[in-house]
Amino acid sequence: MLKIKRALALFLILAVILTISAVSGIPGAAAAGTGIGLSEHVLNAYYSGWSYVYGSACEGAVDCSGLIYMYAGGDRCAMIDYCQDSGYVSDGVPNIHGLGLYQPGHVGVYVGNGMAVDARSSDYGICYESVYSKNWTMWFKHETISYPDTGWEYFGGNYYYYEDGEYLTDTYITVDGVDYYLDASGVSSAEPGNPDSVADSASDTEDTSTDSEYIKLGSTDERVSSIQERLKELGFFNDDITGYYGAVTEAAYMAFQSAAGLYADGIAGPEELELLFSDNAPVAEIEEEVTEPETEEIEEETIATEETEPAEDEETSYSTGDYDDNIYDIQSELANLGYFNDDATGYFGPMTESAVTEFQTQNGLEPTGKVDKLTYAAIFSSTALENPDAKEDVETLTPPAKADKDDKNDTANTVNQIVTAPATTSAASEKVTLKSAELAAKALEGVEFESASADAPSSRSGSFTLWLIVMIAFMAGAFWFVYSNEKKKRKARYERIKARANRNW
């Protein structure tokens, strides 16, 4: 019986050690999928209408890291720190499906053709938009994902050809004696006869995107930047210079074509470009501003300078679903006044509408949720009233400036206490409660994705080693306790037998 107990105790020690090593001993897991698979996963989440739920990573409900972690696994809290490779978005995003995208406190996925998917917030849900419409700072190759090197890849109903780790665009290749054209998005002109084959020669697959005669939607090279700069000089283009020929650039170029009496197809050819950069290029017509008589309500107000005046005519207003540079400025100013609690994007969504409605209510305007000329002027007015609820939030429920891993549970408990507040709270307190929960959640998210310092990996492994030593010491102590107890029992039994023998003698 004693031998069985000893063997059982030893078995338990080994089982604990092996279990710990299997579950937690390896920081980076083996490849869990492919870049194509990750892209299909996040697009499925978008088209299926998944919801944003902080901390969740299950089908139908995810947060930004959960969307990726659900498919790829790996380290959820520091994806950028344990990635295979990374670079700055400002230097350009490689033509690779399934790259991770990072900005402080947030991650997303690049799905090719200048587009990205991310689980943004409870207001926006899963977003699918241009990679340049959000302030992504870095791209990275996820630690568990395998990315294509050379050959055909099938994605979204189309074939792409990869060479040296990136899919080719705007070029011709020859595979098994058949010529294929890969357009500006990388899509093949025809289905390959043998998807497993590779190009006949490297010279045939040389990327000629910068030598292409025409520039159109999806093109990316230095000429696009020059076109954008020239269109801006002529007054047709009012966006940032990105080097990417997207929908905004195409619309600006079509406006130039119309002004020049050309067929407005959005495709820039050699002859048209020659006209664009010539002294004879047409200039965009600037509509004369119509001066309206000042109303009594804003007669004595000092309105913002011309830079804050909307460029559109008097009938123009902004409402849900609109996208414009002026909306970006509106969101930024509402944030300064305490009405808007998200990043300015230029997109007029439900959160912007709510902020505008609250501003109108506090400033004595009709709460329509739309930004007409009167509301626009009031927002940028020097007498615009700040959000009183925002001040109360800051004074009473300011989140900690920085949290470490030991504070995560405390922060989570704070969130739980806030969310489970009594239902009898007043409307004002309810507003404070909801905003406080959002602040606490963002604080947690910031902790999860804050860039780790240089000694982060060693700290992680050091904590695990210390915990393992404690567990081994605990199990060894338990084993020694069992062994000593059995030894004492055996000795006592022997003494009793010896005493009985002496009495009988």
C-alpha positions as CSV (number, residue, x, y, z in Angstrom):
1,M,0.0,0.0,0.0
2,L,2.9,2.4,0.9
3,K,4.6,1.8,-2.5
4,I,1.3,2.5,-4.3
5,K,0.9,5.9,-2.5
6,R,4.5,6.8,-3.2
7,A,4.1,5.9,-6.9
8,L,0.9,7.9,-7.1
9,A,2.5,11.0,-5.6
10,L,5.4,10.8,-8.0
11,F,3.0,10.3,-10.9
12,L,1.0,13.5,-9.9
13,I,4.2,15.5,-9.8
14,L,5.2,14.4,-13.3
15,A,1.7,15.0,-14.6
16,V,1.6,18.6,-13.4
17,I,5.0,19.3,-14.8
18,L,4.2,17.8,-18.2
19,T,0.8,19.6,-18.4
20,I,2.3,23.0,-17.6
21,S,5.0,22.5,-20.2
22,A,2.5,21.5,-22.8
23,V,0.1,24.4,-22.2
24,S,2.4,27.3,-21.3
25,G,5.9,26.4,-22.1
26,I,6.1,27.6,-25.8
27,P,5.5,31.3,-26.4
28,G,4.9,30.9,-30.2
29,A,2.7,28.1,-31.4
30,A,3.2,26.2,-34.7
31,A,1.5,27.7,-37.8
32,A,-2.3,27.6,-37.3
33,G,-3.3,28.7,-40.8
34,T,-2.5,30.6,-43.9
35,G,-2.6,34.3,-44.9
36,I,-5.3,33.5,-47.4
37,G,-7.3,31.6,-44.7
38,L,-7.0,34.5,-42.3
39,S,-8.3,36.9,-45.0
40,E,-11.2,34.7,-45.8
41,H,-12.0,34.4,-42.0
42,V,-12.2,38.1,-41.4
43,L,-14.1,38.8,-44.5
44,N,-16.6,36.2,-43.5
45,A,-17.0,37.9,-40.2
46,Y,-17.7,41.2,-42.0
47,Y,-20.2,39.8,-44.5
48,S,-21.9,37.7,-41.7
49,G,-22.5,40.8,-39.6
50,W,-20.6,39.7,-36.5
51,S,-20.8,42.0,-33.5
52,Y,-18.1,43.7,-31.5
53,V,-17.9,42.4,-27.9
54,Y,-14.9,43.4,-25.8
55,G,-12.8,40.4,-24.7
56,S,-14.7,37.9,-26.9
57,A,-13.2,35.5,-29.5
58,C,-16.0,33.3,-30.7
59,E,-18.2,33.1,-33.8
60,G,-20.5,36.0,-34.1
61,A,-18.9,38.1,-31.3
62,V,-15.3,39.3,-31.3
63,D,-13.1,42.2,-30.4
64,C,-10.1,43.4,-32.5
65,S,-7.6,40.8,-31.2
66,G,-10.2,38.1,-30.8
67,L,-11.0,38.3,-34.5
68,I,-7.5,37.2,-35.3
69,Y,-6.9,35.0,-32.3
70,M,-10.0,33.0,-33.1
71,Y,-8.4,31.8,-36.4
72,A,-4.6,32.0,-35.8
73,G,-4.1,31.5,-32.0
74,G,-0.7,32.5,-30.8
75,D,-0.1,35.4,-28.3
76,R,-3.3,37.5,-28.1
77,C,-1.9,40.3,-26.0
78,A,1.3,41.1,-27.9
79,M,0.9,40.1,-31.6
80,I,3.2,42.8,-32.8
81,D,6.0,41.7,-30.3
82,Y,6.1,38.1,-31.4
83,C,5.5,38.5,-35.1
84,Q,7.7,37.0,-37.9
85,D,8.4,40.3,-39.6
86,S,7.0,43.9,-39.6
87,G,7.3,47.3,-41.2
88,Y,5.8,50.7,-41.3
89,V,2.6,51.4,-43.2
90,S,4.0,54.8,-44.2
91,D,6.6,52.9,-46.3
92,G,3.8,50.9,-48.1
93,V,2.0,47.7,-47.3
94,P,3.4,44.6,-49.1
95,N,1.1,42.7,-51.5
96,I,0.5,39.8,-49.1
97,H,-3.0,38.5,-48.0
98,G,-3.5,38.1,-44.3
99,L,-0.9,40.6,-42.9
100,G,-1.7,42.0,-39.5
101,L,-2.1,45.7,-39.1
102,Y,-1.3,47.6,-35.9
103,Q,-1.8,50.9,-34.2
104,P,-1.5,51.5,-30.5
105,G,-4.4,49.7,-28.8
106,H,-5.8,48.1,-32.0
107,V,-5.1,45.4,-34.6
108,G,-6.7,44.5,-38.0
109,V,-6.0,42.4,-41.1
110,Y,-4.9,43.4,-44.6
111,V,-6.9,41.4,-47.2
112,G,-5.2,42.8,-50.3
113,N,-6.0,45.3,-52.9
114,G,-5.5,48.2,-50.5
115,M,-8.3,47.0,-48.2
116,A,-8.4,46.0,-44.5
117,V,-10.8,44.4,-42.0
118,D,-10.9,45.1,-38.3
119,A,-13.3,44.7,-35.4
120,R,-13.5,48.4,-34.4
121,S,-16.0,49.1,-31.6
122,S,-19.5,48.4,-30.4
123,D,-20.7,51.4,-32.5
124,Y,-19.0,50.4,-35.8
125,G,-18.8,46.6,-35.4
126,I,-16.6,44.8,-38.1
127,C,-15.3,47.4,-40.7
128,Y,-14.1,46.7,-44.2
129,E,-12.4,49.8,-45.8
130,S,-9.2,51.2,-47.3
131,V,-6.1,50.5,-45.3
132,Y,-5.3,54.2,-45.6
133,S,-8.6,55.4,-44.1
134,K,-7.4,54.4,-40.6
135,N,-4.2,55.5,-38.9
136,W,-2.5,52.1,-39.0
137,T,1.2,52.5,-38.1
138,M,2.7,49.1,-38.8
139,W,2.0,45.9,-40.7
140,F,3.3,42.5,-39.4
141,K,3.4,38.8,-40.2
142,H,1.5,36.9,-37.5
143,E,3.6,34.4,-35.6
144,T,1.5,31.4,-36.4
145,I,0.5,32.1,-40.0
146,S,2.3,30.7,-43.0
147,Y,2.4,33.1,-46.0
148,P,2.8,32.2,-49.7
149,D,6.2,32.4,-51.4
150,T,5.9,31.5,-55.1
151,G,3.0,30.2,-57.1
152,W,-0.7,30.5,-57.6
153,E,-3.1,31.3,-54.7
154,Y,-6.9,31.3,-54.9
155,F,-8.8,33.9,-52.9
156,G,-12.2,35.5,-53.2
157,G,-13.1,33.7,-56.4
158,N,-9.9,34.9,-58.2
159,Y,-6.4,33.6,-58.8
160,Y,-3.3,35.6,-57.7
161,Y,0.3,34.8,-58.5
162,Y,3.0,35.1,-55.8
163,E,6.7,35.6,-56.4
164,D,9.3,36.2,-53.7
165,G,6.6,36.4,-51.1
166,E,4.3,39.0,-52.7
167,Y,1.5,38.7,-55.3
168,L,2.3,40.5,-58.6
169,T,0.2,43.3,-60.1
170,D,-0.2,45.0,-63.4
171,T,2.1,42.6,-65.3
172,Y,2.2,39.6,-67.7
173,I,3.5,36.2,-66.7
174,T,3.9,32.9,-68.7
175,V,3.1,29.7,-66.9
176,D,3.3,26.3,-68.7
177,G,3.5,28.2,-72.0
178,V,0.3,30.2,-71.3
179,D,0.3,34.0,-71.0
180,Y,-1.6,35.5,-68.1
181,Y,-2.2,39.2,-67.3
182,L,-2.4,40.2,-63.6
183,D,-4.3,43.4,-63.2
184,A,-3.6,46.3,-60.9
185,S,-5.3,44.3,-58.1
186,G,-3.3,41.2,-58.8
187,V,-6.2,39.3,-60.2
188,S,-5.3,36.9,-63.1
189,S,-7.0,37.3,-66.4
190,A,-7.8,33.6,-66.6
191,E,-7.9,30.5,-64.4
192,P,-4.6,28.7,-64.5
193,G,-4.6,25.3,-66.1
194,N,-2.4,23.9,-63.3
195,P,-2.7,25.9,-60.1
196,D,0.4,24.2,-58.7
197,S,2.7,25.3,-61.5
198,V,5.1,28.2,-61.4
199,A,6.1,30.8,-64.0
200,D,8.4,29.6,-66.8
201,S,11.1,32.2,-66.1
202,A,11.8,35.1,-63.7
203,S,12.2,37.5,-66.6
204,D,8.6,36.9,-67.6
205,T,7.3,37.8,-64.1
206,E,9.2,41.0,-63.6
207,D,6.9,43.5,-62.0
208,T,6.2,46.3,-64.5
209,S,3.7,48.2,-62.5
210,T,5.8,51.4,-62.6
211,D,6.2,51.0,-66.4
212,S,2.6,50.4,-67.2
213,E,1.2,52.8,-69.8
214,Y,-2.1,53.4,-68.0
215,I,-2.9,54.3,-64.4
216,K,-6.2,53.3,-63.0
217,L,-8.1,52.2,-59.9
218,G,-5.8,50.1,-57.7
219,S,-2.5,51.4,-59.1
220,T,0.3,52.1,-56.7
221,D,3.6,53.8,-57.7
222,E,5.3,57.2,-57.5
223,R,3.4,58.5,-60.5
224,V,0.1,58.3,-58.6
225,S,1.6,60.7,-56.0
226,S,2.5,63.1,-58.7
227,I,-1.0,62.9,-60.2
228,Q,-2.6,63.5,-56.8
229,E,-0.3,66.5,-56.2
230,R,-1.1,68.0,-59.6
231,L,-4.9,67.4,-59.1
232,K,-4.6,69.2,-55.8
233,E,-2.9,72.2,-57.4
234,L,-5.7,72.4,-59.9
235,G,-8.4,72.2,-57.2
236,F,-9.8,68.7,-58.1
237,F,-8.3,66.7,-55.2
238,N,-8.6,67.6,-51.6
239,D,-7.3,64.5,-49.8
240,D,-3.9,63.3,-48.5
241,I,-1.1,62.3,-50.9
242,T,-0.9,58.5,-50.5
243,G,0.5,57.1,-53.8
244,Y,-2.6,54.8,-54.0
245,Y,-5.1,55.4,-56.9
246,G,-8.3,54.7,-54.9
247,A,-11.9,55.8,-55.3
248,V,-11.3,59.4,-54.2
249,T,-8.4,59.9,-56.6
250,E,-10.4,58.3,-59.4
251,A,-13.3,60.7,-58.8
252,A,-10.9,63.7,-58.8
253,Y,-9.3,62.5,-62.0
254,M,-12.7,62.0,-63.6
255,A,-13.6,65.6,-62.6
256,F,-10.4,66.8,-64.4
257,Q,-11.4,64.7,-67.5
258,S,-14.8,66.3,-67.6
259,A,-13.4,69.8,-67.2
260,A,-11.0,69.1,-70.1
261,G,-13.7,67.8,-72.3
262,L,-12.4,64.2,-72.2
263,Y,-14.2,61.0,-71.8
264,A,-14.5,60.6,-68.0
265,D,-13.5,57.0,-67.4
266,G,-11.0,57.6,-64.5
267,I,-8.1,55.9,-66.4
268,A,-5.0,58.1,-66.9
269,G,-3.3,57.5,-70.2
270,P,0.0,59.1,-71.6
271,E,-1.8,61.8,-73.7
272,E,-4.1,62.8,-70.8
273,L,-1.2,63.0,-68.4
274,E,0.7,65.2,-70.7
275,L,-2.3,67.6,-70.7
276,L,-2.6,67.3,-66.9
277,F,0.9,68.5,-66.3
278,S,0.8,71.2,-69.0
279,D,0.1,74.9,-68.6
280,N,-3.2,74.3,-70.5
281,A,-4.7,72.0,-67.8
282,P,-8.2,73.2,-66.7
283,V,-8.6,74.5,-63.2
284,A,-11.5,73.4,-61.0
285,E,-14.3,75.9,-60.8
286,I,-14.7,77.4,-57.3
287,E,-18.3,78.2,-56.4
288,E,-18.8,81.7,-55.1
289,E,-19.8,81.8,-51.4
290,V,-23.3,83.0,-50.8
291,T,-23.3,85.4,-47.8
292,E,-26.4,84.9,-45.7
293,P,-27.8,87.5,-43.3
294,E,-26.8,86.6,-39.8
295,T,-29.6,85.3,-37.6
296,E,-30.3,86.8,-34.1
297,E,-29.1,83.6,-32.4
298,I,-25.5,83.9,-33.7
299,E,-25.3,87.6,-34.5
300,E,-22.8,88.4,-31.8
301,E,-20.8,85.1,-32.0
302,T,-17.3,85.1,-33.4
303,I,-17.4,82.3,-36.0
304,A,-14.3,80.4,-36.9
305,T,-12.2,81.5,-39.9
306,E,-12.7,80.5,-43.5
307,E,-10.8,77.3,-43.0
308,T,-13.8,76.0,-40.9
309,E,-16.5,77.1,-43.3
310,P,-18.0,74.2,-45.3
311,A,-17.0,74.4,-49.0
312,E,-20.4,73.2,-50.1
313,D,-23.5,75.3,-50.9
314,E,-26.1,76.4,-48.4
315,E,-28.3,73.3,-48.9
316,T,-25.5,70.9,-47.9
317,S,-25.7,69.1,-44.6
318,Y,-24.0,66.1,-43.2
319,S,-25.9,63.1,-41.8
320,T,-25.4,59.3,-41.2
321,G,-23.7,57.5,-44.0
322,D,-21.8,60.6,-45.3
323,Y,-18.0,60.6,-45.7
324,D,-16.1,63.9,-46.1
325,D,-13.0,65.8,-44.9
326,N,-15.2,68.3,-43.1
327,I,-16.7,65.5,-41.1
328,Y,-13.2,64.7,-39.8
329,D,-12.9,68.3,-38.6
330,I,-16.4,68.1,-37.1
331,Q,-15.5,64.9,-35.2
332,S,-12.2,66.4,-33.9
333,E,-13.9,69.6,-32.7
334,L,-16.7,67.6,-31.0
335,A,-14.0,65.5,-29.3
336,N,-12.4,68.7,-28.0
337,L,-15.8,69.8,-26.6
338,G,-16.3,66.4,-24.9
339,Y,-19.2,65.1,-27.1
340,F,-17.3,62.6,-29.3
341,N,-15.3,59.7,-27.7
342,D,-13.7,57.9,-30.7
343,D,-11.0,58.5,-33.3
344,A,-12.0,61.0,-36.1
345,T,-12.4,59.1,-39.3
346,G,-14.4,61.4,-41.7
347,Y,-17.3,58.9,-41.7
348,F,-20.6,60.1,-40.2
349,G,-21.8,57.0,-38.3
350,P,-24.2,56.4,-35.4
351,M,-21.7,57.6,-32.8
352,T,-21.2,60.9,-34.7
353,E,-24.9,61.4,-35.0
354,S,-25.3,60.9,-31.2
355,A,-22.5,63.4,-30.5
356,V,-24.1,66.0,-32.8
357,T,-27.5,65.5,-31.2
358,E,-26.1,66.0,-27.7
359,F,-24.2,69.1,-28.9
360,Q,-27.4,70.6,-30.4
361,T,-29.3,69.9,-27.2
362,Q,-26.7,71.5,-25.0
363,N,-26.3,74.5,-27.3
364,G,-30.0,75.3,-27.8
365,L,-30.3,74.0,-31.3
366,E,-32.9,71.6,-32.7
367,P,-31.6,68.1,-32.0
368,T,-31.8,66.6,-35.5
369,G,-28.5,64.7,-35.4
370,K,-27.6,66.4,-38.7
371,V,-25.0,69.0,-39.3
372,D,-26.5,71.9,-41.2
373,K,-24.8,75.3,-41.7
374,L,-26.1,76.6,-38.4
375,T,-24.9,73.6,-36.4
376,Y,-21.6,73.7,-38.3
377,A,-21.1,77.4,-37.4
378,A,-22.0,76.7,-33.8
379,I,-19.6,73.8,-33.4
380,F,-16.7,76.0,-34.5
381,S,-17.9,79.0,-32.6
382,S,-15.9,80.5,-29.8
383,T,-19.0,80.4,-27.6
384,A,-19.8,76.7,-28.2
385,L,-20.7,75.0,-24.9
386,E,-18.7,72.0,-23.7
387,N,-20.4,68.7,-22.7
388,P,-21.1,69.0,-19.0
389,D,-21.4,65.2,-18.6
390,A,-17.9,64.8,-20.1
391,K,-16.5,67.1,-17.3
392,E,-18.2,65.0,-14.7
393,D,-16.8,61.8,-16.1
394,V,-13.3,63.2,-16.1
395,E,-13.5,64.5,-12.5
396,T,-15.1,61.4,-10.9
397,L,-14.0,58.5,-13.0
398,T,-10.6,59.2,-14.6
399,P,-9.0,55.9,-15.6
400,P,-5.4,55.2,-14.5
401,A,-2.8,56.7,-16.8
402,K,-1.0,53.4,-17.0
403,A,-1.7,49.8,-16.0
404,D,0.4,46.8,-15.7
405,K,-0.4,43.1,-15.9
406,D,-1.0,42.9,-12.1
407,D,-3.7,45.6,-12.4
408,K,-5.8,43.9,-15.1
409,N,-8.0,42.0,-12.7
410,D,-8.6,45.2,-10.7
411,T,-9.6,47.0,-13.9
412,A,-11.8,44.2,-15.0
413,N,-13.5,44.2,-11.6
414,T,-14.1,47.9,-11.9
415,V,-15.8,47.3,-15.3
416,N,-18.0,44.6,-13.8
417,Q,-19.0,46.9,-10.9
418,I,-19.8,49.7,-13.3
419,V,-21.8,47.5,-15.7
420,T,-23.8,45.9,-12.9
421,A,-24.8,49.3,-11.4
422,P,-28.4,49.4,-9.9
423,A,-31.1,49.9,-12.5
424,T,-32.6,52.7,-10.5
425,T,-29.8,55.1,-11.4
426,S,-30.8,58.4,-12.9
427,A,-30.4,59.2,-16.6
428,A,-27.3,61.4,-15.9
429,S,-25.7,58.7,-13.7
430,E,-26.5,56.1,-16.3
431,K,-24.6,58.1,-18.9
432,V,-21.6,58.4,-16.6
433,T,-21.8,54.7,-16.0
434,L,-21.7,53.7,-19.6
435,K,-18.9,56.1,-20.5
436,S,-16.9,54.9,-17.5
437,A,-17.2,51.3,-18.7
438,E,-16.0,52.3,-22.1
439,L,-13.0,54.1,-20.6
440,A,-12.1,51.1,-18.5
441,A,-12.5,48.8,-21.4
442,K,-10.2,51.0,-23.5
443,A,-7.7,51.0,-20.7
444,L,-7.6,47.2,-20.7
445,E,-7.3,47.1,-24.4
446,G,-4.4,49.6,-24.3
447,V,-2.7,47.3,-21.7
448,E,-3.1,44.3,-24.0
449,F,-1.5,45.9,-27.0
450,E,1.0,48.3,-25.5
451,S,4.3,47.6,-27.2
452,A,6.4,45.4,-25.0
453,S,9.9,46.6,-23.9
454,A,13.0,44.8,-25.0
455,D,13.0,42.5,-22.0
456,A,9.4,41.5,-22.3
457,P,10.1,37.9,-23.6
458,S,12.6,37.3,-20.7
459,S,10.1,38.7,-18.2
460,R,7.4,36.4,-19.5
461,S,9.6,33.3,-19.4
462,G,11.0,34.3,-16.0
463,S,7.6,34.5,-14.4
464,F,6.7,31.1,-15.8
465,T,10.0,29.6,-14.5
466,L,9.3,31.0,-11.0
467,W,5.8,29.7,-11.0
468,L,7.0,26.2,-12.2
469,I,9.6,26.1,-9.4
470,V,7.0,27.0,-6.8
471,M,4.7,24.2,-8.1
472,I,7.5,21.6,-8.0
473,A,8.4,22.7,-4.5
474,F,4.8,22.4,-3.4
475,M,4.4,18.9,-4.9
476,A,7.7,17.8,-3.5
477,G,6.6,19.0,-0.1
478,A,3.3,17.1,-0.4
479,F,5.2,14.0,-1.4
480,W,7.6,14.3,1.6
481,F,4.6,14.9,3.9
482,V,3.0,11.6,2.8
483,Y,6.2,9.7,3.0
484,S,7.1,11.0,6.5
485,N,3.6,10.4,7.8
486,E,3.7,6.8,6.5
487,K,7.1,6.3,8.1
488,K,5.9,7.5,11.5
489,K,2.8,5.2,11.3
490,R,5.1,2.2,10.4
491,K,7.4,3.0,13.3
492,A,4.5,3.4,15.8
493,R,3.1,0.1,14.6
494,Y,6.4,-1.6,15.1
495,E,6.7,-0.1,18.7
496,R,3.2,-1.4,19.5
497,I,4.1,-4.9,18.3
498,K,7.3,-4.9,20.2
499,A,5.6,-3.7,23.4
500,R,3.0,-6.5,23.1
501,A,5.8,-9.0,22.6
502,N,7.7,-7.8,25.7
503,R,4.5,-8.1,27.9
504,N,3.8,-11.7,26.7
505,W,7.4,-12.6,27.4
